[in-house]
Amino acid sequence: MAGIHRQLMLFGTDGLRRVAAALQDPKERRRELDRIAAASVALGEPAEDDLAFSHSGLCQTCLPHARPASNDLIWERNSGRFHLMVSPGVVRGADGRATRVGVPYGTRARLIMIFLQTEGVRSRTVSLGPSMSAWIRSLGLPVTGGPRGTIQAIREQSLRIARCEFTLQWTARSASGGDETIIRDQRLVSGLSLWHGQEEGAPWQATVELTREFHEHLREHAVPLMRDAIAHLKDNSLGLDLYTLLAYRLQRLEQPLLLRWQALAAQVGADTSRVSHLAQRVKAVLPDVLAVYPDAGVEVVRHGLRLLPSKSPVPRTLVNGLRVVEAATPPR
């Protein structure tokens, strides 16, 4: 159990809040108060409505943290024998010529992906609510207009998600006992009408349909997460990546594992040539991740993260009736 949860049990929420309120730096004070609130919620009893889900393959790897330098870039990440490739899709531009829209990136793309997968576990047809504003609020974001507002950002990331193709490639044991390479190409959603985002008050496409292939694969390989944890980490793409990675990985361990910085960079880093920079960022955001995952056994050591066998962040009783990734299931 993380230190903040032990402190909550000893001193209570009010006691920790008084200590945090005395911090001189306003940003650090706000962050510590938010962390205390999130850790307090994480110690409570969750309900079924508190669940979120993500595909196991997308828990092991990640999307870009920032806008790629080129919309033509094919994004690649690795996790052991598992390999993710995201290919940008094309649309007809204003000049009448085909143009690539680029791969999805950043926190907005991650929140959209988790939303679609969470709802998609239950139904292939995903309802987005009565309006774009309502949907954006359901993602935990404020509704703002303009070139840098959330409406434009959600519209762009939605289009990128809708048009890109996810290639999942992994090595598995064949029936004869040898290795075989399995490649699966996936689009997440069917059609494009949803992703031409609407302004406030304009007609709204309230549902989107996942592709049959992705829906079936998601149902087979869904990893349960906590909505409150996603909400707490919604402004930090690396924090979201670490939380989903740990939610998938820790419950599968049978013995401690050293996840070296170089290996972690191949999974969630944006630039594997700057491993030291990634290590600093991980150390900075890890307290927020552990605040929302009380049972996570994670230690920062010199060469990386020492991972310990741990319980899932979601009690197994909450996911009865849904087939989710079990500790003994091989990664796919």
TORKOL-4160 file (C-alpha; in steps of 0.2 Angstrom, whole numbers, padded with zeros to 4 digits, m for minus):
332
<pt num="1" X="0000" Y="0000" Z="0000"/>
<pt num="2" X="0007" Y="0017" Z="m0005"/>
<pt num="3" X="0013" Y="0029" Z="0009"/>
<pt num="4" X="m0002" Y="0041" Z="0006"/>
<pt num="5" X="m0015" Y="0027" Z="0010"/>
<pt num="6" X="m0006" Y="0023" Z="0026"/>
<pt num="7" X="m0006" Y="0041" Z="0031"/>
<pt num="8" X="m0024" Y="0042" Z="0028"/>
<pt num="9" X="m0027" Y="0028" Z="0039"/>
<pt num="10" X="m0017" Y="0035" Z="0053"/>
<pt num="11" X="m0021" Y="0054" Z="0052"/>
<pt num="12" X="m0037" Y="0054" Z="0042"/>
<pt num="13" X="m0042" Y="0065" Z="0027"/>
<pt num="14" X="m0044" Y="0081" Z="0037"/>
<pt num="15" X="m0027" Y="0079" Z="0045"/>
<pt num="16" X="m0018" Y="0077" Z="0028"/>
<pt num="17" X="m0027" Y="0091" Z="0021"/>
<pt num="18" X="m0021" Y="0103" Z="0035"/>
<pt num="19" X="m0003" Y="0098" Z="0031"/>
<pt num="20" X="m0005" Y="0101" Z="0013"/>
<pt num="21" X="m0014" Y="0117" Z="0015"/>
<pt num="22" X="0002" Y="0124" Z="0024"/>
<pt num="23" X="0013" Y="0121" Z="0008"/>
<pt num="24" X="0019" Y="0137" Z="0001"/>
<pt num="25" X="0019" Y="0133" Z="m0017"/>
<pt num="26" X="0001" Y="0135" Z="m0024"/>
<pt num="27" X="0004" Y="0122" Z="m0038"/>
<pt num="28" X="0011" Y="0109" Z="m0026"/>
<pt num="29" X="m0002" Y="0113" Z="m0013"/>
<pt num="30" X="m0016" Y="0110" Z="m0026"/>
<pt num="31" X="m0008" Y="0095" Z="m0032"/>
<pt num="32" X="m0006" Y="0087" Z="m0015"/>
<pt num="33" X="m0024" Y="0091" Z="m0010"/>
<pt num="34" X="m0030" Y="0083" Z="m0026"/>
<pt num="35" X="m0019" Y="0068" Z="m0023"/>
<pt num="36" X="m0026" Y="0066" Z="m0005"/>
<pt num="37" X="m0044" Y="0067" Z="m0012"/>
<pt num="38" X="m0040" Y="0054" Z="m0025"/>
<pt num="39" X="m0032" Y="0042" Z="m0013"/>
<pt num="40" X="m0047" Y="0044" Z="m0001"/>
<pt num="41" X="m0059" Y="0039" Z="m0015"/>
<pt num="42" X="m0048" Y="0024" Z="m0020"/>
<pt num="43" X="m0049" Y="0017" Z="m0002"/>
<pt num="44" X="m0068" Y="0017" Z="m0003"/>
<pt num="45" X="m0080" Y="0003" Z="m0009"/>
<pt num="46" X="m0082" Y="0004" Z="m0028"/>
<pt num="47" X="m0098" Y="0001" Z="m0037"/>
<pt num="48" X="m0101" Y="m0007" Z="m0054"/>
<pt num="49" X="m0104" Y="0010" Z="m0062"/>
<pt num="50" X="m0086" Y="0015" Z="m0057"/>
<pt num="51" X="m0078" Y="0003" Z="m0069"/>
<pt num="52" X="m0069" Y="0008" Z="m0085"/>
<pt num="53" X="m0060" Y="m0004" Z="m0097"/>
<pt num="54" X="m0046" Y="m0005" Z="m0110"/>
<pt num="55" X="m0040" Y="m0018" Z="m0122"/>
<pt num="56" X="m0025" Y="m0027" Z="m0115"/>
<pt num="57" X="m0014" Y="m0023" Z="m0130"/>
<pt num="58" X="m0017" Y="m0005" Z="m0127"/>
<pt num="59" X="m0013" Y="m0006" Z="m0109"/>
<pt num="60" X="0005" Y="m0013" Z="m0113"/>
<pt num="61" X="0009" Y="0001" Z="m0126"/>
<pt num="62" X="0003" Y="0019" Z="m0129"/>
<pt num="63" X="m0001" Y="0032" Z="m0141"/>
<pt num="64" X="0011" Y="0048" Z="m0144"/>
<pt num="65" X="0011" Y="0060" Z="m0129"/>
<pt num="66" X="0012" Y="0075" Z="m0141"/>
<pt num="67" X="0008" Y="0079" Z="m0159"/>
<pt num="68" X="0019" Y="0069" Z="m0170"/>
<pt num="69" X="0030" Y="0079" Z="m0182"/>
<pt num="70" X="0022" Y="0072" Z="m0197"/>
<pt num="71" X="0004" Y="0066" Z="m0201"/>
<pt num="72" X="0012" Y="0053" Z="m0211"/>
<pt num="73" X="0021" Y="0045" Z="m0197"/>
<pt num="74" X="0017" Y="0026" Z="m0192"/>
<pt num="75" X="0018" Y="0025" Z="m0173"/>
<pt num="76" X="0026" Y="0010" Z="m0166"/>
<pt num="77" X="0028" Y="0004" Z="m0148"/>
<pt num="78" X="0034" Y="m0013" Z="m0141"/>
<pt num="79" X="0031" Y="m0024" Z="m0125"/>
<pt num="80" X="0041" Y="m0040" Z="m0126"/>
<pt num="81" X="0033" Y="m0050" Z="m0139"/>
<pt num="82" X="0019" Y="m0038" Z="m0142"/>
<pt num="83" X="0020" Y="m0025" Z="m0155"/>
<pt num="84" X="0008" Y="m0010" Z="m0159"/>
<pt num="85" X="0008" Y="m0001" Z="m0175"/>
<pt num="86" X="m0004" Y="0014" Z="m0178"/>
<pt num="87" X="m0006" Y="0019" Z="m0196"/>
<pt num="88" X="m0014" Y="0036" Z="m0200"/>
<pt num="89" X="m0029" Y="0036" Z="m0211"/>
<pt num="90" X="m0034" Y="0048" Z="m0225"/>
<pt num="91" X="m0048" Y="0060" Z="m0229"/>
<pt num="92" X="m0052" Y="0071" Z="m0243"/>
<pt num="93" X="m0046" Y="0088" Z="m0239"/>
<pt num="94" X="m0053" Y="0105" Z="m0243"/>
<pt num="95" X="m0042" Y="0106" Z="m0258"/>
<pt num="96" X="m0050" Y="0090" Z="m0265"/>
<pt num="97" X="m0035" Y="0079" Z="m0262"/>
<pt num="98" X="m0032" Y="0065" Z="m0251"/>
<pt num="99" X="m0023" Y="0069" Z="m0235"/>
<pt num="100" X="m0017" Y="0059" Z="m0220"/>
<pt num="101" X="m0025" Y="0065" Z="m0203"/>
<pt num="102" X="m0011" Y="0058" Z="m0192"/>
<pt num="103" X="m0012" Y="0046" Z="m0178"/>
<pt num="104" X="m0021" Y="0051" Z="m0161"/>
<pt num="105" X="m0011" Y="0058" Z="m0147"/>
<pt num="106" X="m0011" Y="0066" Z="m0130"/>
<pt num="107" X="m0023" Y="0065" Z="m0116"/>
<pt num="108" X="m0039" Y="0069" Z="m0126"/>
<pt num="109" X="m0036" Y="0054" Z="m0137"/>
<pt num="110" X="m0033" Y="0042" Z="m0122"/>
<pt num="111" X="m0049" Y="0048" Z="m0114"/>
<pt num="112" X="m0059" Y="0045" Z="m0130"/>
<pt num="113" X="m0051" Y="0028" Z="m0132"/>
<pt num="114" X="m0055" Y="0023" Z="m0114"/>
<pt num="115" X="m0073" Y="0029" Z="m0116"/>
<pt num="116" X="m0076" Y="0020" Z="m0132"/>
<pt num="117" X="m0069" Y="0004" Z="m0124"/>
<pt num="118" X="m0078" Y="0006" Z="m0108"/>
<pt num="119" X="m0095" Y="0007" Z="m0116"/>
<pt num="120" X="m0090" Y="m0005" Z="m0130"/>
<pt num="121" X="m0087" Y="m0019" Z="m0118"/>
<pt num="122" X="m0106" Y="m0019" Z="m0114"/>
<pt num="123" X="m0112" Y="m0015" Z="m0132"/>
<pt num="124" X="m0105" Y="m0013" Z="m0149"/>
<pt num="125" X="m0116" Y="0002" Z="m0151"/>
<pt num="126" X="m0110" Y="0016" Z="m0140"/>
<pt num="127" X="m0121" Y="0030" Z="m0135"/>
<pt num="128" X="m0113" Y="0047" Z="m0133"/>
<pt num="129" X="m0127" Y="0057" Z="m0124"/>
<pt num="130" X="m0138" Y="0071" Z="m0130"/>
<pt num="131" X="m0125" Y="0083" Z="m0136"/>
<pt num="132" X="m0107" Y="0085" Z="m0140"/>
<pt num="133" X="m0106" Y="0096" Z="m0124"/>
<pt num="134" X="m0113" Y="0082" Z="m0114"/>
<pt num="135" X="m0101" Y="0070" Z="m0121"/>
<pt num="136" X="m0086" Y="0081" Z="m0118"/>
<pt num="137" X="m0091" Y="0083" Z="m0100"/>
<pt num="138" X="m0093" Y="0064" Z="m0098"/>
<pt num="139" X="m0075" Y="0063" Z="m0102"/>
<pt num="140" X="m0071" Y="0074" Z="m0087"/>
<pt num="141" X="m0067" Y="0090" Z="m0098"/>
<pt num="142" X="m0074" Y="0107" Z="m0098"/>
<pt num="143" X="m0083" Y="0113" Z="m0114"/>
<pt num="144" X="m0073" Y="0127" Z="m0122"/>
<pt num="145" X="m0073" Y="0134" Z="m0140"/>
<pt num="146" X="m0059" Y="0142" Z="m0151"/>
<pt num="147" X="m0044" Y="0135" Z="m0159"/>
<pt num="148" X="m0037" Y="0128" Z="m0143"/>
<pt num="149" X="m0053" Y="0123" Z="m0134"/>
<pt num="150" X="m0059" Y="0106" Z="m0130"/>
<pt num="151" X="m0072" Y="0105" Z="m0144"/>
<pt num="152" X="m0059" Y="0107" Z="m0157"/>
<pt num="153" X="m0047" Y="0095" Z="m0148"/>
<pt num="154" X="m0060" Y="0082" Z="m0146"/>
<pt num="155" X="m0065" Y="0084" Z="m0164"/>
<pt num="156" X="m0048" Y="0082" Z="m0171"/>
<pt num="157" X="m0043" Y="0067" Z="m0160"/>
<pt num="158" X="m0060" Y="0058" Z="m0164"/>
<pt num="159" X="m0056" Y="0060" Z="m0182"/>
<pt num="160" X="m0039" Y="0053" Z="m0180"/>
<pt num="161" X="m0045" Y="0038" Z="m0170"/>
<pt num="162" X="m0059" Y="0035" Z="m0182"/>
<pt num="163" X="m0048" Y="0034" Z="m0197"/>
<pt num="164" X="m0032" Y="0026" Z="m0191"/>
<pt num="165" X="m0029" Y="0007" Z="m0191"/>
<pt num="166" X="m0021" Y="m0002" Z="m0176"/>
<pt num="167" X="m0010" Y="m0017" Z="m0181"/>
<pt num="168" X="m0007" Y="m0029" Z="m0166"/>
<pt num="169" X="0007" Y="m0041" Z="m0169"/>
<pt num="170" X="0013" Y="m0054" Z="m0157"/>
<pt num="171" X="0023" Y="m0070" Z="m0155"/>
<pt num="172" X="0014" Y="m0085" Z="m0148"/>
<pt num="173" X="0017" Y="m0104" Z="m0147"/>
<pt num="174" X="0009" Y="m0114" Z="m0161"/>
<pt num="175" X="0001" Y="m0131" Z="m0159"/>
<pt num="176" X="0017" Y="m0140" Z="m0164"/>
<pt num="177" X="0027" Y="m0131" Z="m0150"/>
<pt num="178" X="0036" Y="m0118" Z="m0161"/>
<pt num="179" X="0034" Y="m0099" Z="m0162"/>
<pt num="180" X="0021" Y="m0091" Z="m0174"/>
<pt num="181" X="0019" Y="m0073" Z="m0178"/>
<pt num="182" X="0001" Y="m0067" Z="m0177"/>
<pt num="183" X="m0005" Y="m0051" Z="m0185"/>
<pt num="184" X="m0021" Y="m0043" Z="m0182"/>
<pt num="185" X="m0027" Y="m0026" Z="m0191"/>
<pt num="186" X="m0041" Y="m0017" Z="m0182"/>
<pt num="187" X="m0051" Y="m0001" Z="m0185"/>
<pt num="188" X="m0060" Y="0004" Z="m0169"/>
<pt num="189" X="m0076" Y="0012" Z="m0176"/>
<pt num="190" X="m0087" Y="0010" Z="m0192"/>
<pt num="191" X="m0091" Y="0025" Z="m0202"/>
<pt num="192" X="m0087" Y="0043" Z="m0201"/>
<pt num="193" X="m0103" Y="0053" Z="m0198"/>
<pt num="194" X="m0100" Y="0055" Z="m0179"/>
<pt num="195" X="m0082" Y="0062" Z="m0181"/>
<pt num="196" X="m0088" Y="0078" Z="m0191"/>
<pt num="197" X="m0090" Y="0086" Z="m0174"/>
<pt num="198" X="m0105" Y="0098" Z="m0172"/>
<pt num="199" X="m0105" Y="0115" Z="m0164"/>
<pt num="200" X="m0117" Y="0119" Z="m0149"/>
<pt num="201" X="m0135" Y="0117" Z="m0155"/>
<pt num="202" X="m0132" Y="0109" Z="m0171"/>
<pt num="203" X="m0138" Y="0091" Z="m0175"/>
<pt num="204" X="m0129" Y="0078" Z="m0166"/>
<pt num="205" X="m0125" Y="0060" Z="m0170"/>
<pt num="206" X="m0128" Y="0052" Z="m0153"/>
<pt num="207" X="m0121" Y="0035" Z="m0156"/>
<pt num="208" X="m0106" Y="0026" Z="m0164"/>
<pt num="209" X="m0104" Y="0008" Z="m0169"/>
<pt num="210" X="m0088" Y="m0001" Z="m0165"/>
<pt num="211" X="m0081" Y="m0013" Z="m0179"/>
<pt num="212" X="m0087" Y="m0031" Z="m0176"/>
<pt num="213" X="m0069" Y="m0037" Z="m0175"/>
<pt num="214" X="m0063" Y="m0024" Z="m0162"/>
<pt num="215" X="m0078" Y="m0027" Z="m0152"/>
<pt num="216" X="m0076" Y="m0046" Z="m0151"/>
<pt num="217" X="m0057" Y="m0044" Z="m0147"/>
<pt num="218" X="m0061" Y="m0031" Z="m0134"/>
<pt num="219" X="m0074" Y="m0042" Z="m0125"/>
<pt num="220" X="m0060" Y="m0056" Z="m0125"/>
<pt num="221" X="m0046" Y="m0045" Z="m0118"/>
<pt num="222" X="m0053" Y="m0031" Z="m0108"/>
<pt num="223" X="m0043" Y="m0025" Z="m0093"/>
<pt num="224" X="m0054" Y="m0017" Z="m0079"/>
<pt num="225" X="m0049" Y="0000" Z="m0073"/>
<pt num="226" X="m0057" Y="0013" Z="m0061"/>
<pt num="227" X="m0066" Y="0028" Z="m0068"/>
<pt num="228" X="m0060" Y="0039" Z="m0053"/>
<pt num="229" X="m0042" Y="0035" Z="m0057"/>
<pt num="230" X="m0044" Y="0040" Z="m0075"/>
<pt num="231" X="m0053" Y="0056" Z="m0069"/>
<pt num="232" X="m0038" Y="0060" Z="m0057"/>
<pt num="233" X="m0025" Y="0057" Z="m0071"/>
<pt num="234" X="m0035" Y="0065" Z="m0086"/>
<pt num="235" X="m0023" Y="0079" Z="m0088"/>
<pt num="236" X="m0007" Y="0068" Z="m0089"/>
<pt num="237" X="m0005" Y="0056" Z="m0103"/>
<pt num="238" X="0010" Y="0047" Z="m0095"/>
<pt num="239" X="0000" Y="0045" Z="m0079"/>
<pt num="240" X="m0014" Y="0037" Z="m0089"/>
<pt num="241" X="m0002" Y="0026" Z="m0098"/>
<pt num="242" X="0007" Y="0020" Z="m0081"/>
<pt num="243" X="m0010" Y="0017" Z="m0073"/>
<pt num="244" X="m0016" Y="0006" Z="m0087"/>
<pt num="245" X="0000" Y="m0003" Z="m0089"/>
<pt num="246" X="0001" Y="m0007" Z="m0070"/>
<pt num="247" X="m0017" Y="m0012" Z="m0070"/>
<pt num="248" X="m0013" Y="m0025" Z="m0083"/>
<pt num="249" X="0004" Y="m0030" Z="m0078"/>
<pt num="250" X="0004" Y="m0032" Z="m0059"/>
<pt num="251" X="m0010" Y="m0044" Z="m0057"/>
<pt num="252" X="m0001" Y="m0056" Z="m0069"/>
<pt num="253" X="0015" Y="m0057" Z="m0060"/>
<pt num="254" X="0020" Y="m0072" Z="m0051"/>
<pt num="255" X="0036" Y="m0065" Z="m0044"/>
<pt num="256" X="0045" Y="m0048" Z="m0043"/>
<pt num="257" X="0050" Y="m0041" Z="m0060"/>
<pt num="258" X="0063" Y="m0027" Z="m0064"/>
<pt num="259" X="0055" Y="m0016" Z="m0078"/>
<pt num="260" X="0071" Y="m0007" Z="m0084"/>
<pt num="261" X="0069" Y="0011" Z="m0090"/>
<pt num="262" X="0074" Y="0006" Z="m0108"/>
<pt num="263" X="0060" Y="m0007" Z="m0109"/>
<pt num="264" X="0048" Y="0005" Z="m0101"/>
<pt num="265" X="0053" Y="0018" Z="m0114"/>
<pt num="266" X="0049" Y="0006" Z="m0128"/>
<pt num="267" X="0031" Y="0004" Z="m0121"/>
<pt num="268" X="0026" Y="0021" Z="m0115"/>
<pt num="269" X="0040" Y="0033" Z="m0119"/>
<pt num="270" X="0039" Y="0046" Z="m0133"/>
<pt num="271" X="0058" Y="0046" Z="m0137"/>
<pt num="272" X="0068" Y="0030" Z="m0132"/>
<pt num="273" X="0084" Y="0040" Z="m0134"/>
<pt num="274" X="0080" Y="0050" Z="m0119"/>
<pt num="275" X="0078" Y="0037" Z="m0106"/>
<pt num="276" X="0084" Y="0048" Z="m0092"/>
<pt num="277" X="0071" Y="0061" Z="m0096"/>
<pt num="278" X="0058" Y="0047" Z="m0095"/>
<pt num="279" X="0064" Y="0041" Z="m0078"/>
<pt num="280" X="0062" Y="0059" Z="m0071"/>
<pt num="281" X="0045" Y="0061" Z="m0078"/>
<pt num="282" X="0040" Y="0043" Z="m0071"/>
<pt num="283" X="0046" Y="0048" Z="m0054"/>
<pt num="284" X="0036" Y="0064" Z="m0054"/>
<pt num="285" X="0020" Y="0056" Z="m0059"/>
<pt num="286" X="0021" Y="0040" Z="m0050"/>
<pt num="287" X="0014" Y="0046" Z="m0033"/>
<pt num="288" X="m0002" Y="0052" Z="m0042"/>
<pt num="289" X="m0003" Y="0034" Z="m0050"/>
<pt num="290" X="m0001" Y="0025" Z="m0034"/>
<pt num="291" X="m0013" Y="0037" Z="m0025"/>
<pt num="292" X="m0027" Y="0029" Z="m0036"/>
<pt num="293" X="m0020" Y="0011" Z="m0036"/>
<pt num="294" X="m0018" Y="0007" Z="m0017"/>
<pt num="295" X="m0013" Y="m0011" Z="m0019"/>
<pt num="296" X="0000" Y="m0007" Z="m0032"/>
<pt num="297" X="0017" Y="m0014" Z="m0028"/>
<pt num="298" X="0029" Y="m0003" Z="m0037"/>
<pt num="299" X="0047" Y="0003" Z="m0031"/>
<pt num="300" X="0058" Y="0015" Z="m0040"/>
<pt num="301" X="0076" Y="0008" Z="m0041"/>
<pt num="302" X="0091" Y="0014" Z="m0050"/>
<pt num="303" X="0088" Y="0004" Z="m0066"/>
<pt num="304" X="0069" Y="0006" Z="m0068"/>
<pt num="305" X="0054" Y="0000" Z="m0058"/>
<pt num="306" X="0053" Y="m0015" Z="m0047"/>
<pt num="307" X="0036" Y="m0023" Z="m0050"/>
<pt num="308" X="0028" Y="m0034" Z="m0036"/>
<pt num="309" X="0013" Y="m0046" Z="m0038"/>
<pt num="310" X="m0002" Y="m0036" Z="m0034"/>
<pt num="311" X="m0021" Y="m0036" Z="m0034"/>
<pt num="312" X="m0030" Y="m0029" Z="m0048"/>
<pt num="313" X="m0036" Y="m0011" Z="m0045"/>
<pt num="314" X="m0054" Y="m0017" Z="m0047"/>
<pt num="315" X="m0062" Y="m0031" Z="m0036"/>
<pt num="316" X="m0065" Y="m0046" Z="m0046"/>
<pt num="317" X="m0083" Y="m0047" Z="m0039"/>
<pt num="318" X="m0087" Y="m0031" Z="m0049"/>
<pt num="319" X="m0083" Y="m0039" Z="m0066"/>
<pt num="320" X="m0093" Y="m0055" Z="m0064"/>
<pt num="321" X="m0103" Y="m0058" Z="m0080"/>
<pt num="322" X="m0089" Y="m0050" Z="m0091"/>
<pt num="323" X="m0074" Y="m0059" Z="m0098"/>
<pt num="324" X="m0059" Y="m0049" Z="m0093"/>
<pt num="325" X="m0040" Y="m0053" Z="m0094"/>
<pt num="326" X="m0036" Y="m0065" Z="m0080"/>
<pt num="327" X="m0019" Y="m0067" Z="m0072"/>
<pt num="328" X="m0015" Y="m0083" Z="m0082"/>
<pt num="329" X="m0020" Y="m0077" Z="m0099"/>
<pt num="330" X="m0006" Y="m0074" Z="m0111"/>
<pt num="331" X="m0004" Y="m0057" Z="m0118"/>
<pt num="332" X="m0013" Y="m0054" Z="m0135"/>
